Amino acid sequence: MLMVVFGAGASYDSVPSRRPHAKSPILSRPPLANELFADRPLFVEMLERFPACQPIVPYLQNLQPTQSVEGLLEELQAATATYPRGTIQLAAVRYYLQSMLGRCESDWEREAARGITNYKTLLDQIERFRRPDEPVLLVTFNYDSMLERALGPFGVTIRSLADYVSNDVYKIIKLHGSVNWGRLVTVPAVDKTILLGKDDWSLANDLIDHAATLQVSDRYYFQYQIPMTKAEGNTIIPALAIPLQKKQSYECPAEHLEVLKTVLPRVRRLLIIGWRATDRPFLELLRGDGRHAYDCLVVVGGTEPAREVMANIREAGIPTSQRPPGAGGFTDFILQHEGDALFRS
């Protein structure tokens, strides 16, 4: 069984006609982690919508050479133990990410992709070699929905949370949540007349201001809404994980995680695209629930970054037999058919 793991680099290099290092950068390109707070017009517009996070934005926009956005957000989260306002600031970051990335994906599709993405071509290449009875596991750490939409031509339509894991062939696991997922707020209970009387941006900022007292259930909603505030007359908040350097948990429905744990022992071939292999919970899952050494191919923008990924995997105690890494990024991998040997094996 084949498993494909996607990280931010996959969406960053998702459109073959718009390579990342082109002379004219496209401002709607899905950002890498250290670009999440870049000084782009759309990003600035969304930051204006959530003033609670503005005091920490200068840190996130002016990283020191040894810093990363994920590491800095982790420091800020740790500081909430003694600085309660930090909880409100990080809640605003969550809303900012959901709103900004949702709009960014829409703009990227309109300005660049127009339905043509490396995700779709990758699935087509897999289909050329996939045996009729062979399922494929797709695991992504990205918040966007490009992978889900790419599955449409291959008979998989995502209209609900159940659709991610109900197909016999393709199982999609989004471990860090999604721009179109929300979670139910149970405390405080909000009067439904209040919900009807406020616009979504005002309600989102009210929820941010009360972040320290909110209690959120494990009930997920599948919904396209920017910002994420209401569903079926209930209050919801974005279901996506704030990017941290040392991830400790998932933002994913329990039913999806059970499917992942059930099928993972069958995986023997592993393709990594744009993922740095630093997510500790998932690495531990690969080590604990895998049953075989993985036949592994890494595509992360060059041979040296690929070596770093493999070093992270081996350091986590995961057995692998490594194929020569992809020479470039997602686009090069697709155009050079670098995955054919893995897919047919």
N, C-alpha and C positions, 0 to 999 in steps of 0.2 A: 504493500500500500504506500502511496505517495502522500507526503505532507509538505505543503508550501507555507513558509512563515514569512510574513511581510512586515517591514518596518517603515519608518518615515521616508527612507530613501526610495522606496517603490513608488509612492505617490509623487514625490519630488521629480522623479524622472519617468512620469507615467505617459507622456505624449511624445511619440517618436519624432514628430515634426517640430517639437519645441524642446530641444535638448537643453540641459541646465546651463551649459557654458556658452550659449549663444551670445553674440555681441549685444543684442537688444534684449535685456531681461524682461520677462513678463511679470507684472506686479501681482497677478492673481495666482502665480505658481504656489502649490501647496508647500508650506514652509517646513524646513528641518527644525529640530528642537531648538537650536540656538537662534532661530529666526522668528520664533513665535511672537515676539514683541518688537519686530523690526519697524522702522519708521516708514511704513507704507501707508498710502491714503486710507485704504480700507481698515487697516489695523488701528490707525489713529481714530478713525470714526467710531469703531467699536469700543475703544478705550474711553472715549468721551461718554459713551452710554453707561459706563460702570465706574463712577468716580471713586468708589471705595478702594479700588485697586491702584489708583493713580499714584499714591505716595511711594509705592515700591517699583513702579515702572522704570525710573531712572537706573536702578540697579540692574534690571533685566535687559535694558537696552545698551548698557555700557559694561559688558562683562570684562573682567580681567583675563589675561592670557591663560591662567590656570582654572578659570571658572567655566561653568556651563549653566544654562537655564535650569536644567534639572537639579543640579547640585545646589544652586541658590534657592530654588523653591523648597528644597528639602530643608535647608537651614531656616527658612522662614516658617515652615511648618513646625519644626522643632521648637522654635521660639514662641509659638502660641501658648505653650504651657505657662509662660510668665507674662505674655503680652496678649490679652484676650482680643484686642482689636485685630490681631493677625488672622484670627479665624474669619472675620468679616472680609478682610482683604483677599484671602485665598478663596472664599466663596465667590467674590467678584471675579477672580481669575478664572474660576470654573465657568462662570457665565460668559465671560469674555471669550474663552476658547471655543465654547459651543457656538456662540453667535458668529464669531469671526471665521472659524473654520467652515461653518455651514455656508456662509456667504462666499468665502473664498472658493469652495468647491463649485458652487453655482457659477461664479465668474470664470473659473478655469475651464469649465465645460463650454461655456458660451464663447469665450475668447480664444480658446486653444484647442480643446479636445474635439468638440463637435461629434462625440460618440466614438472617436477613434482613439483607443488607449492600448497601452502595452498589456493591461490586465486582460482585455478581450483576446488579444493575439496569443498571450500565454495560455489561456484556457483552450484556444483552438489547437495549439501545439500539443497540449496534454491529451486532448481528445483524439488526435491522430494516432496515438500509441496506446491509449488506455484500453485495457481489456473490458469487454461488456459487463463483466461482473465485478469490476474493480472500483471501489469507492475512492474518493480523493478528499483529504482533509485540508481545509484552508484556514490558517490561523493568522490573524492580523492584529497588530498593535496600533493601527491607525484609527483615527476617529471618523474619517470621511467614509462615504458610501460608494466609492468608485468600484470596489470589488463586487459589491452586491449587484450593482447595475450592470456590470460586465457579464454576469451570469445569465442575463435574460435570453440571449441567443442560444443558450445551451439548455434551455428548458427549466430554468430555475428562476422563479419570480418571488421577490421578497415583499410581502405585504403585511407580515406580522412577525412577531418574535419567534413563533413556532416554525416559520418557514426557514429560518437559518439552519435548522438541524433536522428537518423532517424529510428532506430529499434523500432518496436512496443512494445517489452518486456523490453529490457535493454537500459536505457539512462545513458551515462557516462559523468560526468561533472568533468573536471580537473581545479580547481579554481586557481591554482598557475602556470599553464603552464606545459610544457612537454619538455623532451629532444629532441623530434622530431617535435617541433613547432618552426617556425620562424615568424618574423614580418618584413614587407617591410620598408626599409629606403627610404624616399622620398627626404630628403635634407641632405647633398648635393647630387645632381644627379651624379652618377659615370659613367664615360665613359666605355662602355662595353668592349672596347679593353683592358682597364686596368684590368678588371675582368679576362679576358682570359690570361693576362700576369703574374698574381701573383698566388702563391700557397695559399691554404686556410688559413694556419697559418699566413702568412704574411699579407693577407688581413684582417684577424680577428684582428691582432694587430694594423693595420692602423685604423680600425673602432673604436677600443678601444681608440686610441690616439685622435680621433676626437669626442669622446663621448659627449662633452659639446655642440657641434654644430649640432649633428645629430637630425633630425626630423623623427620620426617613425610613420607610419600610423597604422590604425586598421585592416589592411589586414593581415591575418594569412596564413601561408603556412604549409602544412603537409609534412615533409621531414626528412629522416634519413641521417644526415650529421654531421660529427665531424671534425672541428668546423663548426658551422652554419654560412655560409657566402653568398651563392648564390642560387638562384632559378629562373628558367625561364629567365636567363639573367639579373636578378635584384639582388640588394644587400639586404641581410636580416641579422637580428641579432637574437640571441636566444630569444624565447618567454617563459621565465620563471622568476618568481618573486624572487628577492633576499630575503632570509629568514630574516624576521624582527620580533621582539618581539611583536609589536603592528601593525599588518597588517592593512593597510588602504584601500586597493583596491585589485582587482583581476587581474590575467593575463589570460584572457579567452575570446574567441570570444563572441561577443554580442548575437549571435544567441543561443549559448549554455546557456547563463545566462537567456535568455527569456524562454527557455524550462524549466530550473530549477524553475523559478518563477511560471510557469504555472502548473507544476505537484506537487510542494511542498504542496499546500493545501490538497492534497489527502493522504499525508503520515500520517500514524498513528503508525507505528512500526519503531523504530530506533535502528540500531546496529552500535556501534562505535568500531573500531578496530585500536588501536595504535595512536589515535588522542587525543590530550590533551585539546581540546576545549578552545583554547586561540585566535582563529582567530575571531576578533571582527566583521568584516563585515558579516561573515557567521552566527555568533550567532544572530546578529540583523535581518538577513534574516529569520532565523528559528523562531524568536519571532514574526516578523511582518507578514510573509506570511503563517505560519502554521495556521491551523484551529482547531486543536484538541490537547489535551495533548498527548505527545508521550509515547508509551510503549517502554521503553528504556533499552537496555542491553549494558554494557560497558566492553570491553576487552582491557586492557592496561598493562598487566603484573603483576596483583595482586590486592587485595582488597583495599589497601590503595591508590595507584594511581587512582583506579576507583572512590574512594570517592572524590578525588581532581577534577576529571573530572566532576562528578555530581555537585560538589559545583560551578564550573565555569559555568555550564549550568543553574543552578538555580539562580546564581547571575545575569546572563544575562536576567532573567525574562522569561525563557522558561518553560512552564508546562510539567512535565514528571511524569510518574509512573515508578519507578525504579525496575527492576528485580535484583535478586542477581547477582553481577558482576562475570565475568569470573575469575577463580582462578589463571590463569597464562596468557600466551601470546597467540598469534595467533595459534601456533601449538597445545597447550593444548586445546584450544577452539574447534579446528577441531577434534582432536582425541577423545575427550570426548563427542562430539555431544552436546555441551552446548547451541547451538542455536536452536535445534529442536523445543523446546516448543514455542519460539518466531516465528519461521517460520510457524508453523502449526496454530498459533492463528489467 
